[in-house]
Amino acid sequence: MKNYQIKHSDLDGWLEKIIAAGRRVIAPVTEEGHTDFRPIHSPAEVAADDQVQTIQSAKQAAFPKAETLFSYRKEGTAVSLDQPAPESYLQTVVWRARPCDAAGFTPLSAIFNWDYKDNLYNARLARTTLVAFSCQQADAYCFCTSVGGGPGEKKGCDILVTKLPSGKALVEVCTEKGEALAALAPGLFSEANAVADDSPLFAEKQSALAQLPARFSKEDIRRHLAEAFDSPVWREQSERCLGCGACAFVCPTCACFDIQEDPHGSHGRRIRCWDSCAFALFTQHTSGHNPRPSQATRWRQRILHKFSYMPERLDATGCTGCGRCSRACPVDMNLLEHLTSIAQK
């Protein structure tokens, strides 16, 4: 795919073209001091580019908080089912996601295509174009470089935009979906050279990125977790955990869900909605037995699933180092601190 350059001042013009093309556009919007992804209708609604991260991730573009799997209606002894038509999903552009958001769709896709291909997830993702912007700043919660990512990583992106010190932005087009989006405003772009490791353009891109040294490696974590199932570290780390599930709901890779029935007499629907392994009822059996009866065992499951089970089963790490879980936690369950302590044991 091609690389382009565009003036900083023309980025809003490009976004206007995307909106005018009839795409649903989701972008960071600041309301009452909080920045989160919202549908927009004008570039003026987009939050200033000085925030590190949105509260929630971009995963809801392909995996909504709640969605109807099917609806039904009974008429006498006849029952009719109505399933959503995948082609009815809106063409969606996620504008100014971060590289850690885009990277989250790799483990999500692995989960939703492991032993069964989830048509609803796949249809939404196929109609979603991810335009990520490289990170030019990071905070104390960010650790993408420790889990294989980076402030300018392209993995999972359809387009990666990096604002350069020159006043232009490097637009790296990674997929055909991204190429189609760039084609909406051809007059705003000029072609750029390949971003080879020894090229001046690569050096300029690197100079624009946030500096974030790795704190540990995925391999260190997996090695220590291999012998940590019965470790006292789980009780020690989980003592202040409330089991509120905030970490899972803001995470770009968490995919736990529940199935709920919504009956209304002779008609109703079946709904898939987000869930969390941090909840006490998540694994409780009908008999009343719970194989994960304490917060310590639930915290252990969260860490082992992301950093041990998923890499072994799906060849994907269930964490992109975005730091959202730690920012959202009301009792400061800082994942970076916990992982660093595990890696150093």
N, C-alpha and C positions, 0 to 999 in steps of 0.2 A: 504494500500500500504506500501511497505518497505521503510526503511531509510538506506542510505549507507554513507560511508566515502570515500573520495578520496584525495590524496595528491594535494596540490596546483599545484605542478609541473606537475601533470598528467592531469590537466584540458584541456590543449591544445591538448594532445593526444586523449582525449575523443572527442573534437571538430573535430579533424582530421578524426576520425572514422565516425562521423556524416556526414561530407562533402563527404567522400569517399562512403557513402551509397547512394549518389545521391540526397540527400535532398537539396532544396534551403535553404540557411542559410542567415538570415538577422541579423546583429549585429552592435553595435556602431562603427563607423569609424570616425576618425578625419581627416578633410581636411581643410587646410588654417585656422586652429585655431578653427574650428567649429566641433562639434561631433554630428552625426546623424546616424540613421539606414540606412545601405546600404547592398546590397548583397555582400557576401565575398566568397573567394575560398581558403583561408588559414588563420589559427589562427594568423599569423603575421599581418594581416590587422586590427585586432580588436584593438580598442583604449585602452589605459591604463585604469586600473580599478580605477582611482582616480577622474573621473568626476562624479558629482552628477547626472546629467540627460542629455539625448539627447535633441536636439532642438524639434523634433517632437516625437509623441507617436508611439506605436506599432500598433495602430488601423488599419493602412493602410494594414496590412497583411490580414484582413478580410473585410475591408471597404476601397477600394482604392480611391485615389483622383478622378479618373475618370474610369468608366468601361462601356463597351458596354452591354446594356440590350438585344438588338437584332439588327440584320441587315436585310435589305430587298432588294429585287431586283424586278423590274417590267419588264415584257416581254409581250408587248401588253396589254391585259386586265388581265393577270395573275400576281399575286403578290406572291412571295415566301418569307418566313421568316426563319431566321437562328438564333437560340438562343444558347448562350454558353452552352456547356455540363459541368455540375458541376464536373464530374469525370476527366475533362481535367485540372483542376487546380492543380498546383504543390504542392507536399508535402513540407511544409515550416516549418523551425525551426526558431523561434525568440530567439536568443542567447543573454543572459545578458540584458534582459529587467529588469525593476525595479518592485517591488511589486505593485506600483501605476499604472504601465502599465497593468499588469495582471488584477488588480482589475477593470480596465476600461471596460473589456469585459463583466462584469456582467450587468451594465446598458445598454451597447450597445446591448447585446443580448435581454434584456427586450424590448427595443425599436423596434428592428427588428423582434420581435415575439409577439408583443402586439395584434393587431387586424388582422394581416396578417403575415404568416410565410415567410420571405424573403429567398427564396431558394439559391440565390447567396451568400448572407452573410453567411448563415448557412453552405453551402458547403465549402466556404473558411475557415471558423473557424474550421470545422471538420478536415481539412487537415493542420491545423496549430498547432504546439506544442510550448508552451511557456516555455522557460527556464529562470526563473527570478533569479537574484542574490540579496540577501539582501543588504540593504543600510548600509554602515559602516560610512557614513558621510552624513550630510544634510546641507542645506544653509538657508538663511533667508526667502526664498520663500516657503519652504516645510511646509506642515501642514497635512500630511496624518493621524496623530493620532487624529486630530480634527474631521475627517469625517469617523471614524470607521476603518481606516487602520493602518498600522505600517511598520517600516523598515524591519521587518521580517515576514510580513503577507503572508499567503499562498493562500488566496482567489483568484481564477482565474488562478492559476499557474498549469501547468502540472508537473513542477519540480521547487523546490526552492533550490538554492545553497547558503550556508552561509559559508564564509571563517572564520575559527576559528583560535584563536591565536596559537594553537598547530602545525600549518603547514598543517593541514588537512582541508578539507571542508566537511560540512554536506550536504548531498544530500537528500532532502525530496521529495519522489516521490508521487504525488497526484492523478494521473490518469493512465489509461492503456496506453495512448499515451506516458506519461512520462516513464513508465516501459519499453516500447519498445525502447525508446531512450537510457536508461541505459543499456539495453541488448546488445547494439552494441559494448560495450567495457567491458565485464564482468571481465576481468583480472585486470582492474584498480580500481575496487571497493571492499570494504569489508563491510559486513553488520554492521549496527549501531543499537543501542537500540532505543526504542520509546522515543520521546521527550516529556515526561510527565512534568507537571509543577514543580514537586518536584525532578526532576532528575538532576544529574550533567551535562548531555548533554544540558538540557534546560538552565541551569545557564551559561554554556560556550557560548551557542548561544546568550543569552541576552547580555553577556559582549562584544560580537563582533558587536552589532548593534549600529547605531547612536542613540543618546539620543535626543528625540524630544517631549517635554511636550505638551499636548493638550492646545490649546489657547481658545477653545470654544467647544460646543457640537452641533451635528446636531439638537438635540431637542430644544436647545436654539434658533437656527436660525429659525426653523419652527414656534416656538411659536411667535416670534417677527414678522415674515413675514405674519402671519395670519391676522394682523391688519395694515399692512404697504402698502397696495396697493396705497393709495393716499398720502403716506408720501412724504415730501419734500426731503428725503434722496436720492431719485433717481436722482433728478436734481442736487443736491449737488455733488454726486459721479460721475456723468456722464459729468460734465462740460468740462473736458479735453479730453473726449473720441473722437477719430477720426472716429470711425465706420469702421476701416480698416479690421476687421475680423481676425486679426492675432491670437487672443485668441482662436477662434473656430477652426482654422486650426491646431493648435498644441495640442489641448485638446484631451485626450484619450476617452472622453465620448460624445463629440458633434457629432450629427448624422444628422444635417440638410443637405439636398441635393436638387439639382435642376435637372430637366430633360431637356436636350438639344437635338435638332435635328441636324444631320450632313448630309444633303442631297447632292447628287452629280448626278443630272440628274435622271437617271432611277434606281439608287441604293443609299443607304445611311444607316445610323444607328441611333439608339436612345441611348443616353449616360446619365448615372447618374454621377453627379459630386458634390463635396462638395460645400456647401453654408453656409451662416451665418445669424442668426437673427439680427446681428449688422448692416447689410447692409440696407440702406434706401429703396431699392427696394424690399426687401425680402417679405413684406406684402402688397405692393402697388397693388391695384385693377386695372383692365382694365379701369375703370371709372376715375381713377386718385386719388380716395380716398385712404388714407393710415391710417389704424386703429392705427398704431404706428408711428406717424408723427415726433417724436423728438427722439434724442439720449437718453433722459431720459426714455422714454417709452420702448425703445429697451433694454436698460440696465436693467430696471425692469423686462422685460420678461426673460432675460438671467438668472438672479438670482432666480426669482420665479420658472422658469421651472426646474432648477437644484435642488433647495432645498425645493420646496413646491409641485409643480405639479407632478414631477416624483415620489417622495416618496408616494404621495397619490394614484397615478394611477398605478404605476409599482412596488412599494415597493423597490425602488432602488434610491439612491442619485446620482445625475448627476455630481459628482465631486469626485476625488480621492485624492485631496490635493497635486498633483504633483508640482504645482507652475509654470508650463510652461507658462500659460497665462500671469502671471505677468512678467516673464523673457522676454517674446517676445514683450510685449507692448511697443511701442515707446514713450508713454507719461506716463509711470509708473502708469497704472491703477492696483494697487496692490490689488488682490482679498483677500488675507489674511487680510490686513488692513481694507478693506471694510466690510468683514464678521465679524471681531472682533468688529468694531464699531456698526454694527447692533445687534450683540449678547449682547452688553453692554447697549443698549438703554432701 
